[in-house]
Amino acid sequence: MEGKFIGSVINYFEHVGVAAIKLEGALELGDTIRIVGGDLDFTEVVDSIQIYKDKVDKAKKGDDVGIKVSEKVGKGYKVYKVA
């Protein structure tokens, strides 16, 4: 269940539980993503995407997005979209 690589974590904002991700592929609300790095390997459904604090329904390759995550992630963690 590796999925398709769509980006990397570039920052994590612990006080709000949000990962900043540099996208290498498209992402939409409702997509299931897998984040892998360090000792972590978890999946979750994307229920919020923000680009510079504006809520959006989808984002494209090259966008820097913020998404709410349930685990503390680190810079460089890989993000995959799973079917």
Secondary structure in CASP SS format (residue, H / E / C, confidence):
PFRMAT SS
TARGET T0000
AUTHOR 0000-0000-0000
METHOD secondary structure of the structure
MODEL  1
M C 1.00
E C 1.00
G C 1.00
K E 1.00
F E 1.00
I E 1.00
G E 1.00
S E 1.00
V E 1.00
I E 1.00
N E 1.00
Y E 1.00
F E 1.00
E C 1.00
H C 1.00
V C 1.00
G C 1.00
V E 1.00
A E 1.00
A E 1.00
I E 1.00
K E 1.00
L E 1.00
E C 1.00
G C 1.00
A C 1.00
L E 1.00
E E 1.00
L C 1.00
G C 1.00
D C 1.00
T E 1.00
I E 1.00
R E 1.00
I E 1.00
V E 1.00
G E 1.00
G C 1.00
D C 1.00
L E 1.00
D E 1.00
F E 1.00
T E 1.00
E E 1.00
V E 1.00
V C 1.00
D C 1.00
S C 1.00
I E 1.00
Q E 1.00
I E 1.00
Y C 1.00
K C 1.00
D E 1.00
K E 1.00
V E 1.00
D C 1.00
K E 1.00
A E 1.00
K C 1.00
K C 1.00
G C 1.00
D C 1.00
D E 1.00
V E 1.00
G E 1.00
I E 1.00
K E 1.00
V C 1.00
S C 1.00
E C 1.00
K C 1.00
V C 1.00
G C 1.00
K C 1.00
G C 1.00
Y C 1.00
K E 1.00
V E 1.00
Y E 1.00
K E 1.00
V E 1.00
A C 1.00
END
